[in-house]
Amino acid sequence: MSRKTGSDTRTMPDSSGDRPILRLSRFLPYQLNHLAETVSRSFSKIYAEKYGIGIPEWRVIATLGEHEVMTARDISTATSMHKTKVSRAVAALEKRDFIARDRNPDDMREQALRLAPAGIALYEDIIPKALAYSEDLQNALTSEQKQLLASVFDELHRAVRERDGD
């Protein structure tokens, strides 16, 4: 049977003839994730070789560099990384003396995380490279496209919040 899907015609075995077909490469959530992963992997080459850290570790460093002191739970929320991934990244960074933990005297289960001196040095070395990388990507767009992209991001965030009831 021949089925029309967007500009693509496919032959799909289907007894009902009404089964919808999803073209993953045109599915917006996939496209956004794929682009984000591609950009993230590309940028990770800047710090992976020199510092031997991965994407989760970089995100923890960047978040602590921005906010100075946070709990692992706060980092998880801020980065949208699963708490297990944050926990592993924190442990790896602590082992290499990039971050330090301060226990909360009121709740010994909660630990405030901050960059240690080696983490501050790493952060200060990478940030100019991160900003330059971001600028290079943005320079691929015209001023109008940059404004449109910012608007599209805002609208997609709003749509997700509305859909999820936030």
N, C-alpha and C positions, 0 to 999 in steps of 0.2 A: 504494500500500500504506500502511496506517496503522501507525505504530509508536509505542508508548508509551515516553516518556523521562521518568522522574520523574513530575511532575504535568502534563507537557506531551505532547500527542498531535500527532504530525507525520506528514505524508504525504511519504514519501521514495521516489524511484525506486530500486529495489534488486532485482537479479535473484536474489540468494541469500536475501533476507529475514532474514538474521542479522547484518547489519552493525551494529556498535555505533555509537551517536550520542553525541557529546560536546556538551553545552550549555556553551559557553565561559563564559557568565555565571555558571554554577554550578560551574565547575572551580576547586577550591581554590587551586592555584598562580596562576591568573589573578586570582581575587578578591583574594588577598593583594597581588599586584603592582599591580593596579588601585588598590586602596586606598592603598598606599604611594605610588604616583605622584600620585594625587589630593592627598593630604596634603602631599607634597613640593612640588608646584606651588603649592598654596595658601600654604604657609609661605614659599616663595621670593619672594612678592610683598613681604614685609617687607624683604628685603635687595636685591632686584634693582633696584628703582627708585632707592634711595638710593645704593647702592654700585656698581651696574652689574655685579654678578657673578651667575653662574648657579649651579645646583645643584651641579655638580662642584666649583666653586671654593669654595662654602660648605662643602662636606664636607671639603675639604682644610684650610680655615681652622679649622673646628671640631675636626678631628682634631689639628692642630698646637697649638691652644689647650689641648686636654686633655693631650696628651703632650709638649708643648714641642719636642722634637727627634725627627725620624723620617726615614727614607729614603722615597723615592717607592714603593718596593716594600712597605714596611711600611704606608704609607697605603693602598695598593691592597688589601692584605690586610684591614686594619681596616675599610675602607668597602665592601668587595666591589665596588669599581669596577675596571674593566679598566685595566691599566697605561697604555694609550694615553690613556684619558680623564684619568687622574691626571697624566700627563706634560703634556698640553695645559693642564690647569687650573693646574699648577705654573708653566708658562711664562707664562701670562696673568697670574697673580698676581705673579710675579717682575717682569714688565715694568711693573707698576703699583706696585712697591715694597711689596707687602703681605707678601712672604716673601723670605727670604735663603737662599742655599746656602752651605754650608761643605764644602769638599772633605775627604775622608778621606785623610790623608797616607800611609796604608798601602795604600789602593786608590783611585786617582784616578778610577775609574769610579763609585765610590759617593759620593753627596753627601748630607750631613745637611741637612735642611730645617728651618727655624724661622720663626716669625712675626717680621717686621721691625716697627719701631715703629708704622708705619701699620696693619699687620695686627693688632697687639695692640689698637690703638684701635678698629678695626673689630670685632674679637672682643668686646671689652668693651662696645661699643655694642649688638651684636646679642644677646648671651647673655641679658640680662634679657627681651628680646622673645621669644627662643626658649623660654625657660622658661615664660613666660606663655602662649605659644601651646600648648605641651604641656599645661599645666595646664587651659587652656580645653577642649582635647579630652578630657582625663581627666574633667573635670567633667560631661561628657555621660553618664558611667557612674556607676552606684551603687557603693558600696564592694565589694559582692559581685561585681559585674561586673568591677571592676578586678582583684580577686583571681583571678577565673576567667580573665580575659584573660592575666594573668601566667602562670598555670598552663598555659593553652593554648599560649602562646608557648614555654614550657619544653618541653612535650610534643612540639610540632612540631619544635623544634630537635633534640630527642633522636631523634625518628623519622627525621629526615633523616640525622643522624650514623650511626645504626644501618644505614640503607639504603645509605649510601655507604661504610660500613666504617671510619669515622673513630673 
